[in-house]
Amino acid sequence: MAKKIVKLSSESCAPCKQYEPIFNSFKAELESSGWTIETLDVTEVRGGAYAQKYGVRGVPATLIIEEGQDPIIKMGVVDSIADLLDL
């Protein structure tokens, strides 16, 4: 089953800059658990397309996408893997 986490941010977003090191601190653990991780800027074409597709109106936002399930959108800074994945 495909599992993907997409972090949407913007270069000019202060909370996004705050979230970057926090997200990076658990990125390797997510990847080792089988998640594909992608970081996209909403001001660029691909990031903007994701934001539009999933109705994201603010950043930072983290999309949790698993095949066969509705995507989960977490808005704002997420402090841990447990909070991200609702563990």
Phi and psi in degrees as GROMACS dihedral restraints (atoms count N, CA, C in turn):
[ dihedral_restraints ]
;  ai    aj    ak    al  type     phi  dphi    fc
    3     4     5     6     1   -75.0    20    10
    4     5     6     7     1   132.2    20    10
    6     7     8     9     1  -129.9    20    10
    7     8     9    10     1   125.4    20    10
    9    10    11    12     1  -138.4    20    10
   10    11    12    13     1   138.6    20    10
   12    13    14    15     1  -119.2    20    10
   13    14    15    16     1   126.2    20    10
   15    16    17    18     1  -118.3    20    10
   16    17    18    19     1   119.5    20    10
   18    19    20    21     1   -98.2    20    10
   19    20    21    22     1   120.6    20    10
   21    22    23    24     1  -100.8    20    10
   22    23    24    25     1   132.2    20    10
   24    25    26    27     1  -149.8    20    10
   25    26    27    28     1  -173.4    20    10
   27    28    29    30     1  -147.1    20    10
   28    29    30    31     1   142.7    20    10
   30    31    32    33     1   -58.8    20    10
   31    32    33    34     1   -31.8    20    10
   33    34    35    36     1   -91.7    20    10
   34    35    36    37     1     6.2    20    10
   36    37    38    39     1   -95.7    20    10
   37    38    39    40     1   115.2    20    10
   39    40    41    42     1   -62.2    20    10
   40    41    42    43     1   -46.4    20    10
   42    43    44    45     1   -61.9    20    10
   43    44    45    46     1   -30.7    20    10
   45    46    47    48     1   -64.6    20    10
   46    47    48    49     1   -39.9    20    10
   48    49    50    51     1   -67.0    20    10
   49    50    51    52     1   -35.0    20    10
   51    52    53    54     1   -67.1    20    10
   52    53    54    55     1   -38.0    20    10
   54    55    56    57     1   -73.2    20    10
   55    56    57    58     1   -30.3    20    10
   57    58    59    60     1   -50.9    20    10
   58    59    60    61     1   -55.0    20    10
   60    61    62    63     1   -67.6    20    10
   61    62    63    64     1   -30.7    20    10
   63    64    65    66     1   -65.7    20    10
   64    65    66    67     1   -49.5    20    10
   66    67    68    69     1   -61.9    20    10
   67    68    69    70     1   -43.8    20    10
   69    70    71    72     1   -62.6    20    10
   70    71    72    73     1   -26.7    20    10
   72    73    74    75     1   -68.1    20    10
   73    74    75    76     1   -25.6    20    10
   75    76    77    78     1  -115.0    20    10
   76    77    78    79     1     6.6    20    10
   78    79    80    81     1   -61.0    20    10
   79    80    81    82     1   -46.7    20    10
   81    82    83    84     1   -62.0    20    10
   82    83    84    85     1   -39.8    20    10
   84    85    86    87     1   -64.4    20    10
   85    86    87    88     1   -40.3    20    10
   87    88    89    90     1   -63.2    20    10
   88    89    90    91     1   -45.3    20    10
   90    91    92    93     1   -62.8    20    10
   91    92    93    94     1   -39.1    20    10
   93    94    95    96     1   -70.4    20    10
   94    95    96    97     1   -17.1    20    10
   96    97    98    99     1   -92.7    20    10
   97    98    99   100     1     8.3    20    10
   99   100   101   102     1    97.4    20    10
  100   101   102   103     1     5.7    20    10
  102   103   104   105     1   -85.7    20    10
  103   104   105   106     1   139.1    20    10
  105   106   107   108     1   -90.6    20    10
  106   107   108   109     1   131.3    20    10
  108   109   110   111     1  -114.6    20    10
  109   110   111   112     1   136.0    20    10
  111   112   113   114     1  -140.0    20    10
  112   113   114   115     1   136.2    20    10
  114   115   116   117     1  -115.8    20    10
  115   116   117   118     1   125.4    20    10
  117   118   119   120     1  -129.1    20    10
  118   119   120   121     1   144.3    20    10
  120   121   122   123     1   -93.0    20    10
  121   122   123   124     1   126.4    20    10
  123   124   125   126     1   -69.5    20    10
  124   125   126   127     1   -13.6    20    10
  126   127   128   129     1   -83.9    20    10
  127   128   129   130     1    -7.2    20    10
  129   130   131   132     1  -100.6    20    10
  130   131   132   133     1   161.0    20    10
  132   133   134   135     1   -54.7    20    10
  133   134   135   136     1   -53.1    20    10
  135   136   137   138     1   -65.3    20    10
  136   137   138   139     1   -43.5    20    10
  138   139   140   141     1   -65.5    20    10
  139   140   141   142     1   -40.1    20    10
  141   142   143   144     1   -63.7    20    10
  142   143   144   145     1   -37.2    20    10
  144   145   146   147     1   -65.4    20    10
  145   146   147   148     1   -41.6    20    10
  147   148   149   150     1   -63.2    20    10
  148   149   150   151     1   -45.3    20    10
  150   151   152   153     1   -59.5    20    10
  151   152   153   154     1   -43.7    20    10
  153   154   155   156     1   -67.1    20    10
  154   155   156   157     1   -45.0    20    10
  156   157   158   159     1   -59.2    20    10
  157   158   159   160     1   -39.6    20    10
  159   160   161   162     1  -101.7    20    10
  160   161   162   163     1     6.3    20    10
  162   163   164   165     1    70.5    20    10
  163   164   165   166     1    28.0    20    10
  165   166   167   168     1   -80.1    20    10
  166   167   168   169     1   124.5    20    10
  168   169   170   171     1  -112.3    20    10
  169   170   171   172     1    -3.3    20    10
  171   172   173   174     1  -148.9    20    10
  172   173   174   175     1   160.5    20    10
  174   175   176   177     1  -131.2    20    10
  175   176   177   178     1   154.2    20    10
  177   178   179   180     1   -75.3    20    10
  178   179   180   181     1   150.4    20    10
  180   181   182   183     1  -139.4    20    10
  181   182   183   184     1   143.3    20    10
  183   184   185   186     1  -124.3    20    10
  184   185   186   187     1   124.4    20    10
  186   187   188   189     1   -99.3    20    10
  187   188   189   190     1   131.6    20    10
  189   190   191   192     1  -111.1    20    10
  190   191   192   193     1   112.5    20    10
  192   193   194   195     1  -119.7    20    10
  193   194   195   196     1   117.0    20    10
  195   196   197   198     1  -123.0    20    10
  196   197   198   199     1   134.8    20    10
  198   199   200   201     1   -54.2    20    10
  199   200   201   202     1   130.7    20    10
  201   202   203   204     1    84.2    20    10
  202   203   204   205     1     1.8    20    10
  204   205   206   207     1  -126.9    20    10
  205   206   207   208     1   156.1    20    10
  207   208   209   210     1   -66.7    20    10
  208   209   210   211     1   139.3    20    10
  210   211   212   213     1   -66.6    20    10
  211   212   213   214     1   149.6    20    10
  213   214   215   216     1  -109.0    20    10
  214   215   216   217     1   134.5    20    10
  216   217   218   219     1  -116.0    20    10
  217   218   219   220     1   121.8    20    10
  219   220   221   222     1  -106.3    20    10
  220   221   222   223     1   120.5    20    10
  222   223   224   225     1   -96.1    20    10
  223   224   225   226     1   143.1    20    10
  225   226   227   228     1    84.9    20    10
  226   227   228   229     1  -171.1    20    10
  228   229   230   231     1   -77.4    20    10
  229   230   231   232     1   127.8    20    10
  231   232   233   234     1  -106.9    20    10
  232   233   234   235     1   124.3    20    10
  234   235   236   237     1   -84.1    20    10
  235   236   237   238     1   -15.2    20    10
  237   238   239   240     1  -156.7    20    10
  238   239   240   241     1   164.2    20    10
  240   241   242   243     1   -60.9    20    10
  241   242   243   244     1   -40.7    20    10
  243   244   245   246     1   -58.3    20    10
  244   245   246   247     1   -43.6    20    10
  246   247   248   249     1   -68.9    20    10
  247   248   249   250     1   -37.3    20    10
  249   250   251   252     1   -64.4    20    10
  250   251   252   253     1   -46.4    20    10
  252   253   254   255     1   -99.8    20    10
  253   254   255   256     1     8.0    20    10
  255   256   257   258     1    53.5    20    10
  256   257   258   259     1    48.5    20    10
